[in-house]
Amino acid sequence: MTPVRTLLACLAVIFCLAFPQLAVAAPAQAYLRADEHGQALLMSRLGECYAVTPEHVIGGALFATLVGGTPDAPQGDADLLQTFGYDLSILRATGAVTRRCGGSLTNVPALDNVLAAASAGVISSVNSDGSITRRDVTFTDVGLVHLRIRPRGTQDQLFKGLSGSLVLAGKEPVGILMAVDPETGEGRALRYDRAMETLRPFFGLAADPDGSPPKSLETTPAGGASAPSGEVVSWSSPSLGHDYRAANLVDGAEKNTIWLAQVDTFPIELVIELPGDQTRIVDGVRLVGTGVEPGTRLPRDFEILINNKSEGGWVPVSSGTYFQSDTDKRVNFMPVRARRLMLRIYSHWGDGEAVGLAEFEVLIQQQ
C-alpha cells in the first residue's frame, strides 16, 4: 500500500472512531399489550418518548402497557396519539420504560445501499419478561415499501405476536415486522425509512427530512424555585383580543387569565425580561395550559432560549412537546445566567384561529 493510501485509510478509521454518532441510532424495544400483544419501537423527540407499533396490535384500544427489553424489565404506559397508513400507530410513552428510549424518531436513514448489499438479517423482539429473542432471517424480496422475510431455521419461526419487531441488517435498523403469513411462515416488514417518512408529518415535518426545526440541547433534570417571571417585552404575533394579551402569561396563575395569539405563521416568539437589572441563575420554566380551550389551541413543539444581554445573542437551552393532556409542563435545563428568555412555538394542535397558554413561570435559583 502506498504511503498516501495508508494515510487515507488511517484517516478513515480515525473519522469513524471520532464520529460514531453519524450512524443511525437504533430504537429501543418493548413488549406491548393492548387489544393484542405485540412489539413496539421506542424513539425520542424533543425530550419525549414515543412508541411505534402496528395499528392492528392496538386495535380499538386507546391505551397500552409496555415492558422494556432490558434485564430489569422496566414497565411503562402508552396513550394512543394517531394512526397512519401502512398499518402504523404512534403512542406517547410514560413510566420507567422511557429512561432507555431510543434514537431520534424523525431521522430518515438512507437504506437503499444497505438493503442492496444485504441478503440476510435478524428480527429482534422482546418477551413479556423483558428478555430479547433474535431470529435469523433471509430477505427474499426488497421493495420500495416492504421487505419479504423468510426464517432461516426451525428455531427462527415467525408467528402472531411478533408484529412490531425490529428488523436489522447487521446493526442497521431496516424494517418493522408487520405481518406473518400463517401458511408460508414468511413475514412482511415495512421499511424503516418508509415508516419514518410516514410519521414525520405528525410532527409538522415534511416527509422529506430536509427542513426540520433546529436541534436544541438535551434537558437535564435540575431543581429551581419559582420567582416573579418578569415582563413580556416583545411578541411576534398579535393577541386574539384585549382579554388575551401576552402580559397574561406572567400575571400569576391565580388570576385565571390566558394568552391567545393569532395563528398566521410559525414559529411564534415571545420574549420575557426578568425583573431587576442583573442576570439571574435560571434552571427551568413551567408552561401552564389550564383554561386554554379547545385543547387544539395549545402549543405542540416549542423551544426555550436564553440571553444574558440587553439584546441579541440567543442560546437554545431546551425544547419539547406540550401535549393536550398536560395541565402544565415543567421544562428543566442546566443552570444558566439569563437576563431574558424566549418562548419559541413551532406548532400547535390544529386550531386555525389561535395558539396560547395560561402561564409562563420562570424557575430561578436562590442566590
C-alpha positions as CSV (number, residue, x, y, z in Angstrom):
1,M,0.0,0.0,0.0
2,T,1.4,3.4,-0.9
3,P,2.0,6.0,1.8
4,V,-0.9,8.1,0.5
5,R,-3.3,5.2,0.7
6,T,-2.0,4.2,4.1
7,L,-2.6,7.8,5.3
8,L,-6.2,7.9,3.8
9,A,-7.0,4.5,5.5
10,C,-5.8,5.8,8.8
11,L,-7.8,9.0,8.5
12,A,-10.9,7.0,7.6
13,V,-10.5,4.8,10.8
14,I,-9.9,7.9,12.9
15,F,-13.0,9.6,11.4
16,C,-15.2,6.6,12.2
17,L,-14.0,6.4,15.8
18,A,-14.3,10.1,16.4
19,F,-17.8,10.4,14.9
20,P,-19.8,7.3,15.8
21,Q,-22.9,9.4,16.2
22,L,-23.2,9.7,12.4
23,A,-24.6,6.1,12.4
24,V,-28.4,5.8,12.7
25,A,-29.2,5.3,16.3
26,A,-31.4,2.2,16.7
27,P,-34.7,2.5,18.6
28,A,-35.2,0.8,21.9
29,Q,-37.7,-2.1,22.0
30,A,-40.6,-3.1,24.2
31,Y,-43.2,-5.8,24.6
32,L,-46.7,-4.2,24.2
33,R,-50.1,-5.2,25.4
34,A,-53.3,-3.6,24.0
35,D,-56.2,-5.3,22.2
36,E,-53.4,-7.8,21.1
37,H,-49.9,-8.3,22.3
38,G,-47.0,-7.4,20.1
39,Q,-43.9,-5.3,19.9
40,A,-43.2,-1.5,20.0
41,L,-40.2,0.6,19.0
42,L,-39.4,3.3,21.5
43,M,-37.9,6.5,20.0
44,S,-37.4,10.0,21.2
45,R,-38.1,13.5,20.0
46,L,-37.6,16.8,21.9
47,G,-37.3,15.1,25.2
48,E,-40.4,12.9,24.9
49,C,-40.5,9.2,24.3
50,Y,-42.9,7.6,21.7
51,A,-43.9,4.1,21.0
52,V,-44.4,3.0,17.4
53,T,-46.4,-0.2,16.7
54,P,-48.7,-1.7,14.0
55,E,-52.2,-0.3,14.2
56,H,-53.7,-3.8,14.3
57,V,-51.9,-4.5,17.6
58,I,-53.6,-1.5,19.2
59,G,-56.9,-2.4,17.6
60,G,-59.7,-0.4,19.2
61,A,-57.8,0.4,22.4
62,L,-56.6,3.9,23.3
63,F,-54.1,2.7,25.9
64,A,-51.3,0.1,26.1
65,T,-48.8,-1.2,28.6
66,L,-45.1,-1.7,27.9
67,V,-42.3,-3.9,29.1
68,G,-38.8,-2.7,28.2
69,G,-36.3,-5.0,26.6
70,T,-33.6,-4.9,29.3
71,P,-32.8,-7.3,32.2
72,D,-34.7,-5.2,34.7
73,A,-37.8,-5.2,32.5
74,P,-39.0,-1.6,33.2
75,Q,-42.7,-1.0,33.0
76,G,-44.5,1.8,31.1
77,D,-47.8,3.0,29.8
78,A,-48.7,4.4,26.4
79,D,-51.5,6.6,25.2
80,L,-52.6,6.5,21.5
81,L,-51.9,9.7,19.6
82,Q,-52.7,8.8,16.0
83,T,-52.9,6.0,13.4
84,F,-51.5,6.2,9.9
85,G,-51.4,4.4,6.6
86,Y,-49.2,1.3,6.3
87,D,-50.9,-0.1,9.5
88,L,-48.8,2.2,11.7
89,S,-49.7,3.9,15.0
90,I,-47.9,6.2,17.4
91,L,-48.3,6.5,21.2
92,R,-46.9,8.7,23.9
93,A,-44.9,6.5,26.3
94,T,-44.5,7.3,30.0
95,G,-43.1,5.5,33.0
96,A,-39.8,3.8,33.8
97,V,-39.5,2.3,30.3
98,T,-38.8,5.8,28.9
99,R,-35.5,6.0,30.7
100,R,-34.0,3.9,27.9
101,C,-35.8,5.5,24.9
102,G,-34.1,5.0,21.6
103,G,-32.8,7.3,18.8
104,S,-34.5,10.2,17.0
105,L,-38.0,9.4,15.9
106,T,-37.9,11.6,12.8
107,N,-34.4,10.8,11.3
108,V,-34.9,9.1,7.9
109,P,-31.9,6.8,7.2
110,A,-30.7,6.1,3.6
111,L,-31.3,2.4,3.3
112,D,-31.1,1.7,-0.4
113,N,-27.4,0.8,-0.4
114,V,-27.7,-1.1,2.8
115,L,-30.6,-3.3,1.5
116,A,-29.0,-3.7,-1.9
117,A,-26.0,-5.3,-0.2
118,A,-27.9,-7.4,2.4
119,S,-29.3,-10.8,1.8
120,A,-29.8,-11.8,5.5
121,G,-30.7,-10.2,8.7
122,V,-32.2,-10.6,12.2
123,I,-35.6,-10.0,13.7
124,S,-35.3,-8.7,17.3
125,S,-38.3,-9.0,19.6
126,V,-38.9,-8.5,23.4
127,N,-40.6,-11.2,25.5
128,S,-43.1,-10.4,28.3
129,D,-40.3,-10.8,30.9
130,G,-38.1,-8.2,29.2
131,S,-35.7,-10.7,27.6
132,I,-34.8,-10.4,23.9
133,T,-35.0,-13.1,21.2
134,R,-33.2,-12.8,17.9
135,R,-34.3,-14.8,14.9
136,D,-32.2,-15.2,11.8
137,V,-33.9,-14.4,8.5
138,T,-33.3,-14.2,4.8
139,F,-34.6,-11.3,2.7
140,T,-36.5,-12.8,-0.2
141,D,-37.7,-9.5,-1.7
142,V,-36.7,-5.9,-1.2
143,G,-39.3,-3.4,-2.5
144,L,-39.7,0.4,-2.2
145,V,-42.1,0.0,0.7
146,H,-42.0,-3.6,2.1
147,L,-39.5,-6.4,2.7
148,R,-40.3,-10.1,2.4
149,I,-38.6,-12.2,5.0
150,R,-38.1,-15.9,5.4
151,P,-36.9,-17.7,8.6
152,R,-33.6,-19.4,8.2
153,G,-34.2,-22.4,10.5
154,T,-36.8,-24.1,12.6
155,Q,-35.7,-22.2,15.6
156,D,-36.4,-18.9,13.8
157,Q,-40.1,-19.4,13.0
158,L,-42.3,-16.3,12.9
159,F,-45.7,-16.2,14.4
160,K,-48.5,-13.9,15.5
161,G,-47.4,-11.7,18.4
162,L,-44.2,-10.6,16.8
163,S,-45.7,-7.7,14.9
164,G,-43.8,-4.6,15.6
165,S,-40.4,-6.3,15.9
166,L,-37.3,-4.6,14.7
167,V,-35.7,-5.9,11.5
168,L,-31.9,-5.5,11.4
169,A,-29.3,-5.8,8.7
170,G,-26.1,-6.1,10.7
171,K,-26.6,-3.3,13.3
172,E,-28.7,-1.1,11.0
173,P,-32.5,-0.9,11.5
174,V,-34.1,-1.6,8.2
175,G,-37.7,-2.6,8.9
176,I,-40.6,-3.1,11.2
177,L,-42.3,-6.6,11.1
178,M,-46.0,-6.0,10.2
179,A,-47.5,-9.4,9.4
180,V,-46.7,-13.2,9.2
181,D,-48.3,-15.4,6.6
182,P,-49.8,-18.4,8.6
183,E,-49.4,-20.7,5.6
184,T,-45.9,-20.0,4.4
185,G,-44.4,-18.6,7.7
186,E,-42.9,-15.7,5.8
187,G,-43.0,-12.2,7.2
188,R,-43.7,-8.8,5.7
189,A,-41.9,-5.8,7.1
190,L,-42.4,-2.1,6.4
191,R,-39.1,-0.5,5.5
192,Y,-37.7,1.6,8.3
193,D,-37.2,4.6,6.1
194,R,-40.8,4.5,4.8
195,A,-42.0,4.3,8.4
196,M,-40.1,7.4,9.5
197,E,-41.3,9.3,6.4
198,T,-44.9,8.3,7.3
199,L,-44.6,9.6,10.9
200,R,-42.8,12.9,10.2
201,P,-45.9,14.8,9.1
202,F,-47.5,14.2,12.6
203,F,-44.8,16.5,14.0
204,G,-45.4,19.1,11.3
205,L,-42.3,18.0,9.3
206,A,-42.2,17.2,5.7
207,A,-41.9,13.5,4.7
208,D,-38.5,14.6,3.2
209,P,-36.1,15.0,6.1
210,D,-34.9,18.4,4.8
211,G,-36.2,21.5,6.7
212,S,-36.7,20.1,10.2
213,P,-36.6,22.5,13.1
214,P,-33.2,23.3,14.6
215,K,-31.9,20.9,17.2
216,S,-31.7,22.1,20.8
217,L,-29.7,21.0,23.8
218,E,-31.0,18.0,25.7
219,T,-32.7,18.7,29.0
220,T,-31.1,17.8,32.3
221,P,-33.1,17.5,35.5
222,A,-32.4,20.2,38.0
223,G,-34.2,22.0,40.8
224,G,-35.4,25.5,41.0
225,A,-37.7,27.9,42.8
226,S,-40.4,29.9,41.2
227,A,-40.0,33.6,41.1
228,P,-41.6,36.6,39.5
229,S,-41.5,35.9,35.8
230,G,-40.8,39.5,34.8
231,E,-42.4,41.2,31.8
232,V,-43.3,40.2,28.3
233,V,-41.4,42.7,26.3
234,S,-42.0,41.5,22.7
235,W,-44.1,39.1,20.7
236,S,-44.2,38.1,17.0
237,S,-48.0,37.5,16.7
238,P,-50.8,39.8,17.9
239,S,-53.2,38.7,20.6
240,L,-56.6,37.5,19.7
241,G,-58.2,40.3,21.7
242,H,-58.0,42.6,24.7
243,D,-58.6,39.9,27.2
244,Y,-55.9,37.6,25.7
245,R,-52.9,39.9,25.8
246,A,-49.3,38.5,26.2
247,A,-49.0,40.1,29.6
248,N,-51.4,37.5,31.0
249,L,-48.6,34.9,30.8
250,V,-46.7,36.5,33.7
251,D,-49.6,37.9,35.8
252,G,-49.8,35.0,38.3
253,A,-51.7,31.8,37.8
254,E,-54.3,32.8,40.4
255,K,-55.8,35.4,38.1
256,N,-57.2,32.7,35.7
257,T,-56.2,34.7,32.6
258,I,-54.8,33.2,29.4
259,W,-52.8,34.4,26.4
260,L,-54.1,33.7,22.9
261,A,-52.2,34.8,19.8
262,Q,-53.4,34.8,16.2
263,V,-52.0,32.0,14.1
264,D,-50.6,33.3,10.8
265,T,-47.2,31.7,10.5
266,F,-44.9,29.7,12.8
267,P,-42.7,30.0,14.7
268,I,-44.3,32.4,17.1
269,E,-41.9,34.0,19.6
270,L,-42.3,35.8,22.9
271,V,-39.5,37.4,24.9
272,I,-39.8,37.7,28.7
273,E,-37.4,40.0,30.6
274,L,-36.6,39.0,34.2
275,P,-37.2,41.5,37.0
276,G,-34.2,43.6,38.2
277,D,-31.2,44.9,36.4
278,Q,-28.9,41.9,36.9
279,T,-28.8,38.4,35.4
280,R,-30.4,35.6,37.3
281,I,-29.5,31.9,37.5
282,V,-32.3,30.1,35.8
283,D,-32.7,26.3,35.6
284,G,-36.2,25.8,34.1
285,V,-39.6,27.1,33.2
286,R,-43.1,25.9,33.8
287,L,-45.7,26.1,31.0
288,V,-49.3,26.1,32.2
289,G,-52.2,25.4,29.8
290,T,-55.1,25.3,32.2
291,G,-58.0,27.2,30.8
292,V,-57.0,27.2,27.1
293,E,-59.9,25.7,25.2
294,P,-60.2,23.9,23.0
295,G,-57.0,21.8,23.5
296,T,-56.1,22.2,19.9
297,R,-55.1,25.8,20.7
298,L,-52.2,24.6,23.0
299,P,-48.7,24.7,21.7
300,R,-47.2,21.4,20.5
301,D,-43.4,21.7,19.7
302,F,-41.6,24.5,21.4
303,E,-38.1,25.7,22.3
304,I,-36.7,27.8,25.2
305,L,-33.8,30.2,24.6
306,I,-31.9,32.4,27.0
307,N,-30.0,35.7,26.7
308,N,-27.8,37.4,29.3
309,K,-27.5,40.7,27.4
310,S,-29.9,43.5,26.6
311,E,-30.3,42.3,23.0
312,G,-29.2,39.6,20.6
313,G,-27.2,36.5,21.5
314,W,-29.9,33.9,21.9
315,V,-28.8,30.5,23.1
316,P,-31.2,27.4,23.0
317,V,-31.3,25.5,26.3
318,S,-34.2,23.1,25.9
319,S,-37.1,22.0,23.7
320,G,-40.0,19.7,24.0
321,T,-43.6,18.9,23.2
322,Y,-46.7,20.1,25.1
323,F,-49.5,17.5,24.9
324,Q,-53.2,18.3,25.1
325,S,-53.4,16.1,28.2
326,D,-50.9,18.2,30.1
327,T,-52.3,20.7,32.5
328,D,-48.7,22.1,32.9
329,K,-45.2,21.1,31.8
330,R,-42.1,21.7,33.7
331,V,-39.0,22.1,31.5
332,N,-35.6,21.7,33.3
333,F,-32.2,22.5,31.9
334,M,-28.7,23.1,33.2
335,P,-28.4,26.3,35.4
336,V,-27.5,29.3,33.3
337,R,-27.3,33.0,33.8
338,A,-30.0,34.8,32.0
339,R,-31.4,38.3,31.6
340,R,-34.2,37.4,29.2
341,L,-35.9,34.2,28.0
342,M,-37.6,33.4,24.7
343,L,-40.5,31.0,24.2
344,R,-40.5,29.9,20.5
345,I,-43.5,27.9,19.4
346,Y,-43.1,25.8,16.3
347,S,-46.6,24.3,16.0
348,H,-49.9,23.8,17.8
349,W,-52.5,21.0,17.8
350,G,-54.5,22.2,14.8
351,D,-56.8,25.1,15.7
352,G,-56.9,27.5,12.8
353,E,-57.5,30.6,14.8
354,A,-55.2,30.8,17.8
355,V,-52.4,29.3,20.0
356,G,-52.0,30.1,23.7
357,L,-51.0,29.3,27.3
358,A,-52.2,30.4,30.7
359,E,-48.8,31.0,32.4
360,F,-45.1,31.1,31.7
361,E,-43.3,30.6,35.1
362,V,-39.5,31.0,35.3
363,L,-37.7,28.8,37.8
364,I,-34.9,30.9,39.3
365,Q,-32.3,29.5,41.7
366,Q,-31.8,31.3,45.0
367,Q,-28.5,33.3,45.1
